[in-house]
Amino acid sequence: MSADPITIFRKTWGTYQKVISHNLMFHREITAAVAQLLAAKPGPLHLLDLGCGDASHLSKILRPGQLAEYCGCDLSPFALDEARKSLESFGGVSVNLCCEDMLAVLHQAPASHFDIIYSSYALHHLATEEKQVFFDECRRALRDNGCVILVDVMRDEGQARQEYLYRYNRTVRTQWDALSLDERNQVQEHIRSCDFPETPSLLKTLALSAGFTNCRRLEKQSWHEAWCFEE
């Protein structure tokens, strides 16, 4: 019999926390780049976090008073329980958390409402045509001078998906020594089943098609990148 959902969540979430603590996906460098961008946006900001997880990434770098509204979505209700705890320090900020698909949340978002739409390691799960919908809906939901901050894995230019899968999984298998063999196998299976990353140039093309004219890279560490998309 399969383990119950709470057991599965705690196991996979524990693995991901080890990935973060050992900086295996370069969270420190990427978070520093995002923090530098957010420091230039005093707020108060209306922010939509797509695939928010436990919300700890943003709650650690946003300053008190910088947020007017935080909306977050994730497919895991257990992650959202952790997010509520992470956001307690923001006090009177309007917080709305929902257990829904990120594209569904974007479809429901009011037009010209958010200053920032943030997504970390979630977009690569979608098909290419869904990624276009993502950018189209982000553009509709953003206010003037708003921006999309995207953190994700991306294929190298000219690199096919199968080569990406092989090389990334080889890195996990041979270099992620902080994880147990079972944890590394679990990560590799997730990558094979769920990772559909694009190249930066294709993501830029999708963003330009949606009406974003300023597309700039904030940070790159191997396949892990942070980008900002603005009008």
N, C-alpha and C positions, 0 to 999 in steps of 0.2 A: 504494500500500500504506500502511496506517495505521502511525503511529509505534509503536514498542514501548512497553510499559507504563511502563518506567523513564523514557523520554523524555517521555511524556505527564505522568507524575507530576511530574517536575522542572519542566516548563513551568507546570503549573497551580499547583504549590506555590510556585514563584517568584512568580507573580502574586499569590497570597494573602499572601505575605510582604511584598510591596510595599503591599498594602492595609493590612496591620497597621502597617508602618513609617511610613506617611503618615497613619495614624489615620482612614482613610476610613470605617470602621465603628465608630469611637469606642471602640476597644479600651482606650485609656488610661483614660477615664472609667469604663467598665464594670469594668475590672480593679481600679481603685481602690475601687469600691463593694464588690466581692466580697472584696477584701483586708481591708476594714474588718470585714465580717461574720466572716471566718475568723479574724481576730485575736482575736475574742471566744470562740473555741473552741480551748482550749489543747491538747486531745488527751490521749494519742495517739489519732488518728482512723483509723477504717477507711473508706476513701473509694473510691467507684466512679465512674469518669469515662467517660461514654458519648459516643462520638465524640471520642476524646481527641486525635486528630491527633498532633503531636509532643510533647504534654504540657508544652510550655514555659510555657504560661499559668499553670498551677498550680505548677509547680516553681519559678517565680520569686517567688511570694508566700507559699508555705508555709515555715514555719521549721524548721530542723533539730530533730528530736525531736517534731515535731507530728504526724507520720504513723506509724501502726503498720502500715498495709497500704494499698497502692495497687493497684487493679484498673482497667485501662483497656481499652477496645475501640475498634477502628476498622476500616473496610472496606478500608483501604489498608495492605498489609504494609510498604510503603516508609515510610509515616508512623510505623508502629510501630518500625521500625529507628531512626528519629530519636528517638522517645520513650524508647527504652532509654538513649540517650546523655543525654537531658535529665534522667533520673531517677538517673543514676549518683551524683550528689552526696548522695543520701539514704542512702547506705551500707547499713546493715543492715535497712532497711525491706523487708517482704515485697512484691515486685512481681510482678504477674501481668498480662501483656498478651496479648490474643487478637484475631485477625482474624475478627470475627463481627458480625452484625447486633445493634444495641443492644437490640431487644426480645427476641431470643434469649438474650442475656446476662442480661437481667433475669429471664426465665423460669427460668434456671438458678441464679440467685442464691439463697443460703440465706435463709430467713426471719429477720427481726429481726437482721441481721448488720452493716449499714453505718450509720455515723454521718452520712455525707454522700453524696448522689448528685448528681453534677455533670454538666451537659450544656450545651455551648456550640455554638450554630449547627448543630444537628443535628435537633432535634425538628420543625422546619418542613418537613422532607422527608417526614414521615409524613402519612397520611390522618387525618381527625378521629377516627375510631373507633380507630385505632392510638394516637393520643395519649391516649385514655381508658385503653387498656391500659397505656400508659407510666405514668400516674399510679397506676393500680391496683397494678401490680407494684412501683413505687417504695414505695408505702405498705407493702406486704407485706415488702419487703426491708430497710426501715429499722428501726433500734432505736427505743425510746422516746426522745423528744426529738431524734430525727434530723431532717434537713431535705433537701429538694431545692433545689438552686441551679440555676436555669434562665436561661441567656443565649441570646437568640434574636431574630430579626426578628419583628415582630408588626404586623398591620394596625391602622390607626386604627379606633376604634369607628365602625361604620356604613360602613366602607370595603369595597367588594367586592374580590375578588381581582384582577380585571382592572384596576381603578383602581390598586390597589397596584402591580401589575406595570408599568403605564404610568409611574407617578410615580417608582418606584424606578429603572427603567431610564433614564428621562429624567435623573435625577440622575447616574447612572453615565456617561451619554453626554456630559453638559454640564459636570459638575463634577469628575470623577475624572481630572484632567489629568495626574496622576502616572503613569497607565498609558498604554501605547501604544494606538493605535486597535485593533490586533488583540487586545490584552488586554481592552479594554473590551467589544469584541464577544463575546469568550469569556465574560466575566462576565454579560453580558446574556442570552446563550443559556442559561447555567446557571440564571439566575433564572426565565426563561420556562418551562424544562423541569422544574425541581426544587423551586421555592418554593411551598409551600402553607401560608402562615402563618395563624394564627388571631388574633382580637382578644384583648386581655388579659382581657376579661370572660368570653369563652368558655373560655379556659384556666383561669380561676379557677373556673368552673362545673365543669369536668372534675376539677379538684383537690378541690373540695368533695365531689363525688360519690365520690371515692376515699377520703375520710376526713380530708383535710387541713382544718384549721379556721382556720389563721393564714396568709393569703396576702398578702404585701406586696411592693411594688415597691421595689427597691434603687436603680435608676437608669433613666432614659429619655433617649435621644438620638435624635430623629426616630423611625425604625421600630425602633431597636435598644434592647432593654430587658434588664434583669436583675431576676429575681424570686426570692423565697425562699418555699417552701411548707413549713409545719410542722404538727404536730398541733394 
